[in-house]
Amino acid sequence: MNADEDVTQITIVDTEPSTQTEVLSLMKARAHFMAAQPGFISINLYRSQDGRRVINHVRWTDNDSLRSAHRSPEFRDQWSKFDKLADDIDPHLYEATCSLP
């Protein structure tokens, strides 16, 4: 990763259709917290039509800002509840290779 590129994290959350709305609600609350943190650029949340996934696409100016936000007590406060609602949480960092308008 080039030092002057921003950081993109995409997290895929697997859940049951019966809990997708609650997972998305919790992720929206976290998104509002993240948006107020230093280094935050943008966030998009997506829900699958079958109710089984929520995707979080978030961009940060740098890795240190991303790590700092994830380590904050306010962010981690409801982590155990989130873990109980989600079947699997799969976060990864990505580099954009193609972007079209």
N, C-alpha and C positions, 0 to 999 in steps of 0.2 A: 504494500500500500504506500502510495506517495504521501509524504508528510503534509503536503498542502491540500490534500483531498479530505472532504468531510467523511464521517463514519456513518454507514448505514447498517442498522440492525433489523433483521426480519425475524419475528418470532411467530411460529405456528403453534397454536394451542388447540389440542384435540379435546373435545368435550361431548357430552351427551346432548341431544337436541333439547331435552328438558331443562338443561342448565345453561344453554348458550346465551340467553338473554342476561342472566345474572353474571356470567363471565364477562360479557361485553360491558355491562354496567360498571363492574369493578375496574376493568381496563380503561374505561372512559375517565373514571375518577383518577386513576394513576396518570393518565395522559395529561390531565389538567395540572397535576403536580409537576410532571416532567416539563411542561411548557414554561414553567416559571424558573427553571434551573439554568444556571450559566452553561452556555455551549449548545443549548437546544436549538434546532433549526425547524423541524416539522415532524408531524406524526399523522399517520392514516391508519384507521382500523377498518377491517373488512370482516363481514360474517358470511359464511358459506350458506347457500340456499338450502342445503340438506340439514343444517343445524349442527353439524359435527365439528366445525372449525371456526376459529377466529384468528385473523392474521393481523399482526402489529408491524407496521413499517415505519421506523423512526430514524431520523437523521440528526447527527450531532456534529459539532465543529471538530471534535477530536476525541480520542479514546479516553483520555483522563476525565473529561467532563461526563462522558457516558458512565464510566465506572463510579465516579463520585455520586452521581444521581442514584444509581442502583444500590449503593451502599448506605444511603441516607436512612435513618430510622423511620422517617415519614413514609418512604416508599415501601420499606419492608414490613411496616406495621400490620398489614393484612395478608402477608404472604401465606400463612398457614391456611387461611380461608380460601385463597386462590388455589392453592395446591389441592384442597379437598374438592373443588369444583372441576378442576381440569384433569383429564386422563393423562395427558402428556403435554409438556411445555418444551419447545424445541427452538432456542434462540441461536442465531448465527450472525456473524458480521459478513457483509457483502461489499463488493466493488462493482459499480455500474460499468457495463461494457458497451451499452447502446442506449441512447435516449433520444426519442423522437417527439416532436410536438403533438 
